C-alpha cells in the first residue's frame, strides 16, 4: 500500500522583502552596479530558474553570513523564441515574445529579494540602488499583494 504525502502551502516560508528595480541594464551589468554601490557580493547561480521548458530567468545570489541575510537578484523578463511553421516565402519564421516571472508586475525589470532584513537596511540599499546612473527607480514592494509570489520561492 502506498502512502501519499502532500506538502501544505503553509510549509513554505514566504517572509521575505522585495525591492522592485526598473532598469534597462543587462543582468550582469545591474549585478555589478548593485555589488559596487551596495556592498553586496551577488554571483550568478549555477542553474537559472526554469519555470517552463522555454522560460529561464537569470538568478544571482549571496548569503551574507555575517549579517544573517540572504540576497537574491532575479530577472523578471525572459525572451522566448518560437518557430512559426509556415510555407512559401516566409518559411519557418522565428518570433520572440517576452514572458514575466511576476505577471502582475510586467513593468519591473528585476526583483531583489531579501530574506531576514531589517527595514533600515532595506531603505539604505534602496537609496544606494537609486543612485546607480542607469537605474530608473527602485522601491520596496509589498509581497502580500502579489498573486504569483510563489514564483519567487525556490
N, C-alpha and C positions, 0 to 999 in steps of 0.2 A: 504494500500500500504506500502511495506517495503522499508526502506532505507538502502542501503549498504554503509558502511564506510570502506575505505581502508587506512591503515597506510603506509605512504611512507617510503622507506628505508632511506631517509634522516632524518627521525624523530629521529632515534637512534643516540645517542652521542657516537661516536666511537673514541673520542680523549683521548686515554689512552696510557701509555707507558708500554712496556713489557720487562721483563727480562727472558731469557731462562736459565734454570738450568739443568745441567747434573749431576745426582747422582743416586746411586743405593740404597739410603736410603728409608725406608718406609715413607709414607706420614706423620705420626705422628712424626717420628724422624727428618725429614727435617724441619718440622714446629717448633719443639722445638729448633733445632740448629739455625734456622733463627731468632727466637724470642730472643735467648740468645746472638747471635753475632750482630744483627742489631738493637736491642732495639725496636722490634715490639711486638705486643700483638695479634698475629693471633690466632683465635679459630675456631674450626670446626663448620660449619653451621649446622643447624638442618636438612636441606634437602640437599642431594647431587645433583649434576647436572645430570638430566636424559635427554639424547638425544633420546633414543630409549627404548624399553621395557627392553633390556638386558644391555644397556650401561649406567653405572653410574660412575661419576667422583667425587673424593673427592675434596671438596672446603673448604678452610679456609679463613676467612676474618677478617678485623679490620678497624674500622672507626676512624681514627686519627683526632678527632675534634679539637684538639689544633692547628694542622698544616693544617687543611682542606684538608686532603688526605684520600683516601680510598684504602686499600691494599687487594688484593685477591690472594691467592696461589691456583693454580688449577693443579691437576694431568693431564698429557697428555695421560696416558695409562690406559686402562681398560681391565681386564681379563674377557672374556666371555666364559662360559661353554655351550657346545652344546651336546645334546644327539644324537648320530648317531644310528638310528634304524637299527638293523640287527638281524639275527637269527643265531643259532648254538653256537659254542664255544665262540665267541666274541659278545654275545648278548648285545645290548644297551650300547655301548661304550660311554664314555664321552670324548669329545675333547675340548681343550681350545684354544682360539685364542686371540690375542691382538688387540684391536681397539684403535684408536688415536683420540683425540679431534681435533687436528690440523694435518690433514693427511699429509700435505706437510712438516711437521717438526717432523717426526717419531723418530728422534734421541734425541729429547728433552724429558726429564722426567717430568719436572714441569715448569709452567709459573707463574711468579709473576707479576700480573697486578697492575699498579699504576695509579690511577686517580688523576690528578692535581698535579703532582710532578715536581719540578724544576730539571734541568739537573745535577746540582752539588750534590743534594741529591741522585739522581739515581746512579751517579758514586760512591758515598760514600757507598751506600748499596751493589752495585756490588762488590766492593773491600772487604767488610765485608763478603759477601756470599762466595767469592773465598777463604777466609781464613778458612772456615769450612773444617775439615780434610777429610770427605767423599764426598765432592763436587768435581767433576772432573773439571767443569768450569761453569761460569755464565757470560752472556754477554747481552747487550741490543739487542733487535730485532726490526726491522722496521715493524710496523704493516701494512703499506701500501702495502707491498709485499705479505701479507698473503691472500690467496683466501678464506679460511674458518674462517676469523676473527670474523664473526657473531656468531660463537660458543662461543666466549668469552664475548659476551654481553648478560647479563641475569639480 
